Every structure is written in C-alpha cells, then in structure tokens.
Amino acid sequence: MDVAHATSNSSIDMDKERLTAEMAFKDSSSAVIKIRQRLPDFLQSVKLKYVKLGYGYSCNAATILLFLFILPLFVSVVIQLTGLQLNRITELWTNQAVRLESIDAATRLAGSGVLLFFLGLYWAKRSRPVYLVNFSCYKPDDQNKLSVDSFLKMTEDSGAFAQDTVQFQTRIANRSGLGDETYLPPGITSKPPQLSMEQARSEAETVMFGALNSLFEKTGVKPSEIDILIVNCSLFNPTPSLSAMIVNHYKLKTDIKSYNLGGMGCSAGLISIDLAKDLLKANPNSYAVVVSTENITLNWYFGNDKSMLLCNCIFRMGGAAVLLSNKSRDRTRSKYELVHTVRTHKGADDRNYNCVYQREDDKGTIGVSLARELMAVAGDSLKTNITTLGPLVLPFSEQVLFFITLIRKKVFKAKVKPYIPDFKLAFEHFCIHAGGRAVLDELEKNLQLTEWHMEPSRMTLHRFGNTSSSSLWYELAYAEAKGRVGRGGRVWQIAFGSGFKCNSAVWRALRPISVGDGLGNPWMDSIDRYPVKISIR
C-alpha cells in the first residue's frame, strides 16, 4: 500500500476529498490500492500557546490572585487591628527566652485567625482524589465470533456491494490488523441482516448489561449506591436514552445524575471520564459509573461509497463499564487514581469538523464517511494534546530541553532539530486507541515507543477490533492480564475521534494489579496465546 502525506490546506473541498481508493488492476487477481494514511510527524513543530496551556492546567488564577493580593491585605488588616509590630514578630522569632505566656490575647487571636485562614484555604483548594475502583470489559459469546474470511464471505453474499467494493473491502480487511476472533452482533450476521431498532436495542442491552453485571459483581457495589451515571455511544441514540435504559434495568435511585453522550466519536470514553471527574469533585462521597460502547447493528453500511466502507472493515462489537469513587475509604481497594485529563477539540476548523462525517451517499444510504485528510487532522490534534499534556507529566529535565529547543526555534529562528521529549520517562504503560493498524504504526514511530509499549493496542485491535471508545479499557485489561501493572505504574490513555477531538487521561496504579484479579477481564482465557505475530495478507 503506497502512503502519501495528506495536504494541510484548509480550503480543500471536503466533498471531493473523501477517502477513496485508487485501484489499478495489474491482472485479474490483484489490485493496488493507494490510500492516504500517513500520520504527519506531529512532534516536529509545536505552538507556544499549547505549551502555555499545559502549564496553565497546574496554575489556578484564583489561587495566584488570592496569595498575591488578598492574603497580604488580610495580614495587614490583622496587624492594624491588633497593634502587632514587626519588631515584636522579630523578637518572638529570634528570642527563645520569650515564652508563649508573654504573647497577649490579641496576638494569639490574630495568629489563630491566620492559621485558620490557611487551613480553610487548603481545605477549599485541595485536590479531591478520584479513584478508579475497578472496570469491566464485555466479552461477547463465541457464537458472535467472525473471522476475516467469514466477514468477506458475508460481504460478498449480501449482494449489496459491487465487485470493485468487495475487492476494496478484501484488501482493507486483510491489511487491517484484525484477527479471526472479533465479534459482530446477530443483526448483522443474520441472513438476511435484521437491521431493526429492536435488534439495535438488544445489542446495546447485551453489551452494557454484560459489562455492568460483571462490574457490580467484582466490586460488591450495589446498583442502588450509584450516584452518577454517564453513558457514551456515538451512533445509536434511541428514546428513551441508553442511560435511561440502564436506570430502568437496575432500578437506580430517583435522584441519580445521569448523562447520555452521543455523536462524540471514539474519544468519548475519556470525555466521560473527565465529566465524571468534575462531577465527583462537586459531589463528595459519591460513586460514578461510566459506560462506553458503540452500536453496530444500525450503523453497518450497505453501499458502494469507498469512503464509508472502512468502518465495516474495522469496527466491531464491544463495551466497557468503569466504577469511579471519591470516597477516601475506597483508596485501599481501588486500582488507580486519576492524575490528569486533557481534552483537545479542533472543531472550530472546517477541515477538522468534516473529516469524519455521517451522511448519505448518492443512493441515499447513510454511512460514516472518512476524509482523505483524516491522518493530517489526527496528527494536528495529537500534537496539540500532547504539547498541552507534556508540562504536566514530563520530568523537569525533559521539559527544560524541550523548552530551550522550542525557544531557539520559535523566538530566535534558529535552524535546530526539534527536541522530541521521551514520554517513556513519564509513563510505563501506553493505551492508544486501537483505531487502525496504520495509526498505531505511525504513533509508535512519532513517540519513539517500542513494540512492548504498543503491544496492548495492537493485540486489542487483533483480538477485538476497533471497539470505539471502549478500546482503551480492553488495552488496559491486557496489561493487567499480563501482570505488568505494579504499584505506582503510570498509565497514559489517549484517544481521538470525530469533531475532531483528541483526549488524554493519566492514571497512577495504587497497588500491584495481580493476574488473578481477572473477573470481567476479557483476556483471561486467551492471554497465554498473546502476543501473536500479526500477518498482513
């Protein structure tokens, strides 16, 4: 497959730039497909405003204002009211012979007031930790398994696709990195396909309830104890909502704070985590459940627009449920603590907004179209997100080297080779959204990662396919099943999706994650077979 850099011209007509395959038939049995899928070298150039944004995450303007202006004013007023003199303060500090009894009542009152002020300030501004108690990934039944060859036979037998698009899907499927044990829902694999609302609801219920049942079992938390519920599913948004479906099934409390996020793409899982974090910081002593899934049944494309057919080749059935808590007593049993979340949204730019777009083809069939500009857009959003995240997580030495090089390049216009920070010094584990083989290959190169670091993402893509926003949790489950996560281990989850958005979450392991802690881990019956060598046919 020949790969070319995508142009970054924002004036490109996106209707003409949908991802297409140029097929040159060498003979009756082979075809050369050229797809623009090279991820730009996004770490070669960064903007200072994103570096500044990263440092801004760790500096609260209100706190700075408080310490620079309000606190000195408060101290001066106390001194004026109590008559406390600077020489008196110096005497109390330097003369050890001065006893506490010699301090008058007004001074004691002033000192107590200052102490209480600082204690109140600390209590109000302290970071309330958010714990990941546990999570569970849904593993479909074996009857839903579909090999690559079975997928291609199903595609050809459906009669919905022209011969050239069947060949296109064959080429993509054989190079996608997916294995022979991914899953599709019954509505798609039935003959003929059952593309009904009933089947779509059945798929959603099966995935969500399967993940939640496992989560409640392994944590011992009752559904009635859940205070916050967030569900994200991009392409299936029925009425009542998926979150209402869960509330009804588990008979959750009437005052539960429930949210249903739709249309936010493969990065929506981390958006849900960020939303849960904010809600937990505002609602003490609470449990939050995040459910991430995607629905295949009503979003399978039966048409011949090649820009819409890639989704058929890589998206598969799956979902995950995550239990978060801000209760201090849950720290000892929780797996991880949430350290940072960084969200990047490039939707203000038309090129970014249009690169993943649900629309009708020329026959009126609805599908999700991927633009030729997708890889360039993804690279730009990744650059922004990573540049913002860097100051929060990189060691000081890496930040200094990176910043010096950036200043020389941007301010002094020096022709120096950009310094690429070593993110392996900031994280032990990388969970990169399994969006496709080419994306993972390019990220490995750009971030200078090893095959070991990329293994969870590649094996997840091979075993389960692209499960959209839940793929990050299958990847973390892989690392746990391999026994790789120890106390203090730092995990970076990064995902990207329509909009265009790129989001990151950073976790720190609170305890060693034992291999035996495998209830609800979809890898436990097959982990000994992995990693496998992925063959590209």
NORSULWO-V947835 format. One record per residue. N is the residue number from 1. RES is the residue in one small letter. SS is DSSP state (h for helix, s for strand, l for the rest). Layout:
BEGIN
N;RES;SS
N;RES;SS
END
This chain:
BEGIN
1;m;l
2;d;l
3;v;l
4;a;l
5;h;l
6;a;l
7;t;l
8;s;l
9;n;l
10;s;l
11;s;l
12;i;l
13;d;l
14;m;l
15;d;l
16;k;l
17;e;l
18;r;s
19;l;l
20;t;l
21;a;l
22;e;s
23;m;s
24;a;s
25;f;s
26;k;s
27;d;s
28;s;l
29;s;l
30;s;s
31;a;s
32;v;s
33;i;s
34;k;s
35;i;l
36;r;l
37;q;l
38;r;l
39;l;l
40;p;l
41;d;l
42;f;h
43;l;h
44;q;h
45;s;l
46;v;l
47;k;l
48;l;h
49;k;h
50;y;h
51;v;h
52;k;h
53;l;h
54;g;h
55;y;h
56;g;h
57;y;h
58;s;l
59;c;l
60;n;l
61;a;h
62;a;h
63;t;h
64;i;h
65;l;h
66;l;h
67;f;h
68;l;h
69;f;h
70;i;h
71;l;h
72;p;h
73;l;h
74;f;h
75;v;h
76;s;h
77;v;h
78;v;h
79;i;h
80;q;h
81;l;h
82;t;h
83;g;l
84;l;l
85;q;l
86;l;h
87;n;h
88;r;h
89;i;h
90;t;h
91;e;h
92;l;h
93;w;h
94;t;h
95;n;l
96;q;l
97;a;l
98;v;l
99;r;l
100;l;h
101;e;h
102;s;h
103;i;l
104;d;l
105;a;h
106;a;h
107;t;h
108;r;h
109;l;h
110;a;h
111;g;h
112;s;h
113;g;h
114;v;h
115;l;h
116;l;h
117;f;h
118;f;h
119;l;h
120;g;h
121;l;h
122;y;h
123;w;h
124;a;h
125;k;h
126;r;l
127;s;l
128;r;l
129;p;l
130;v;l
131;y;s
132;l;s
133;v;s
134;n;s
135;f;s
136;s;s
137;c;s
138;y;l
139;k;l
140;p;l
141;d;l
142;d;h
143;q;h
144;n;h
145;k;s
146;l;s
147;s;l
148;v;h
149;d;h
150;s;h
151;f;h
152;l;h
153;k;h
154;m;h
155;t;h
156;e;h
157;d;h
158;s;l
159;g;l
160;a;l
161;f;l
162;a;l
163;q;h
164;d;h
165;t;h
166;v;h
167;q;h
168;f;h
169;q;h
170;t;h
171;r;h
172;i;h
173;a;h
174;n;h
175;r;h
176;s;l
177;g;l
178;l;l
179;g;l
180;d;l
181;e;l
182;t;s
183;y;s
184;l;l
185;p;l
186;p;h
187;g;h
188;i;h
189;t;h
190;s;l
191;k;l
192;p;l
193;p;l
194;q;l
195;l;l
196;s;l
197;m;h
198;e;h
199;q;h
200;a;h
201;r;h
202;s;h
203;e;h
204;a;h
205;e;h
206;t;h
207;v;h
208;m;h
209;f;h
210;g;h
211;a;h
212;l;h
213;n;h
214;s;h
215;l;h
216;f;h
217;e;h
218;k;h
219;t;h
220;g;l
221;v;l
222;k;l
223;p;h
224;s;h
225;e;h
226;i;l
227;d;l
228;i;s
229;l;s
230;i;s
231;v;s
232;n;s
233;c;l
234;s;l
235;l;l
236;f;l
237;n;l
238;p;l
239;t;l
240;p;l
241;s;l
242;l;h
243;s;h
244;a;h
245;m;h
246;i;h
247;v;h
248;n;h
249;h;h
250;y;h
251;k;l
252;l;l
253;k;l
254;t;l
255;d;l
256;i;l
257;k;s
258;s;s
259;y;s
260;n;s
261;l;s
262;g;l
263;g;l
264;m;l
265;g;h
266;c;h
267;s;h
268;a;h
269;g;h
270;l;h
271;i;h
272;s;h
273;i;h
274;d;h
275;l;h
276;a;h
277;k;h
278;d;h
279;l;h
280;l;h
281;k;h
282;a;h
283;n;l
284;p;l
285;n;l
286;s;l
287;y;s
288;a;s
289;v;s
290;v;s
291;v;s
292;s;s
293;t;s
294;e;l
295;n;l
296;i;l
297;t;h
298;l;h
299;n;h
300;w;l
301;y;l
302;f;l
303;g;l
304;n;l
305;d;l
306;k;h
307;s;h
308;m;h
309;l;h
310;l;h
311;c;h
312;n;h
313;c;h
314;i;h
315;f;s
316;r;l
317;m;l
318;g;l
319;g;s
320;a;s
321;a;s
322;v;s
323;l;s
324;l;s
325;s;s
326;n;l
327;k;l
328;s;h
329;r;h
330;d;h
331;r;l
332;t;l
333;r;l
334;s;l
335;k;l
336;y;s
337;e;s
338;l;s
339;v;s
340;h;s
341;t;s
342;v;s
343;r;s
344;t;s
345;h;s
346;k;l
347;g;l
348;a;l
349;d;l
350;d;h
351;r;h
352;n;h
353;y;h
354;n;h
355;c;l
356;v;s
357;y;s
358;q;s
359;r;s
360;e;s
361;d;l
362;d;l
363;k;l
364;g;l
365;t;l
366;i;s
367;g;s
368;v;s
369;s;s
370;l;s
371;a;s
372;r;l
373;e;l
374;l;h
375;m;h
376;a;h
377;v;h
378;a;h
379;g;h
380;d;h
381;s;h
382;l;h
383;k;h
384;t;h
385;n;h
386;i;h
387;t;h
388;t;h
389;l;h
390;g;h
391;p;h
392;l;h
393;v;h
394;l;l
395;p;l
396;f;h
397;s;h
398;e;h
399;q;h
400;v;h
401;l;h
402;f;h
403;f;h
404;i;h
405;t;h
406;l;h
407;i;h
408;r;h
409;k;h
410;k;h
411;v;l
412;f;l
413;k;l
414;a;l
415;k;l
416;v;l
417;k;l
418;p;l
419;y;l
420;i;l
421;p;l
422;d;l
423;f;h
424;k;h
425;l;h
426;a;l
427;f;l
428;e;l
429;h;s
430;f;s
431;c;s
432;i;s
433;h;l
434;a;l
435;g;l
436;g;l
437;r;h
438;a;h
439;v;h
440;l;h
441;d;h
442;e;h
443;l;h
444;e;h
445;k;h
446;n;h
447;l;l
448;q;l
449;l;l
450;t;l
451;e;h
452;w;h
453;h;h
454;m;h
455;e;h
456;p;h
457;s;h
458;r;h
459;m;h
460;t;h
461;l;h
462;h;h
463;r;h
464;f;h
465;g;l
466;n;s
467;t;l
468;s;h
469;s;h
470;s;h
471;s;h
472;l;h
473;w;h
474;y;h
475;e;h
476;l;h
477;a;h
478;y;h
479;a;h
480;e;h
481;a;h
482;k;l
483;g;l
484;r;l
485;v;l
486;g;l
487;r;l
488;g;l
489;g;l
490;r;s
491;v;s
492;w;s
493;q;s
494;i;s
495;a;s
496;f;s
497;g;s
498;s;l
499;g;l
500;f;l
501;k;s
502;c;s
503;n;s
504;s;s
505;a;s
506;v;s
507;w;s
508;r;s
509;a;s
510;l;l
511;r;l
512;p;l
513;i;l
514;s;l
515;v;l
516;g;l
517;d;l
518;g;l
519;l;l
520;g;l
521;n;l
522;p;l
523;w;l
524;m;l
525;d;l
526;s;l
527;i;h
528;d;h
529;r;h
530;y;l
531;p;l
532;v;l
533;k;l
534;i;l
535;s;l
536;i;l
537;r;l
END
